């Protein structure tokens, strides 16, 4: 663990995705999921819950689909504020189950989750947390599992038809394919200063503060995968937001002390790459 832990209030901000067809993706993200357009150009679109800043997801066009197994996004996770919201979404999803690719449903003890895929097969988790007082910790490790989701219980919580994401929806975490867990742990824990909060076969979980995880890494594609490519369909980059400039500055100093290239983007944010060339932007909330 880094001597200087990351800002305890740091969180995931936005996810920027590369897609093969903006219009086809918009039909999914806007018409099915319920995102609203904040801004749109010829080659990109920015989406939020209400059509206002801050945006949560950005889409831009990529080169033709690259099927090379490579580091990058396993899924990004959209955090809903209440259990009834997840019930509303589940009811909505089941009405469209013949047209939406469903990956599964899980109870992780700390949260309840629904897994789907977008038109480019990009993984998306829609989830809600259980209240933190119900999470079980063994020292600094949170107890998580993969259990069947209480579908009937969730549907019973549903109070309205799903049309859009509720206010206070956020990007809860990102889960990444990497080539080496030891290197990932060194980068995300020892360098960035996130706490290693949990592990399971082939995967590690990291968080700021006392959350279950903001970033997860796995080697489920194997350890001979190619590096991430911003030109391919999938993840372009994601952002980590810090609560103030001093705490962001502390991380920048640590990164530079580890000889990691830090690119000043000129707008108060900085870009870095992890060991697998996964792009991360560091910014202020």
Order of alpha helices (4+ residues) and beta strands (2+ residues): beta-alpha-beta-beta-beta-beta-alpha-beta-beta-beta-beta-beta-alpha-beta-alpha-beta-beta-beta-beta-alpha-beta-beta-beta
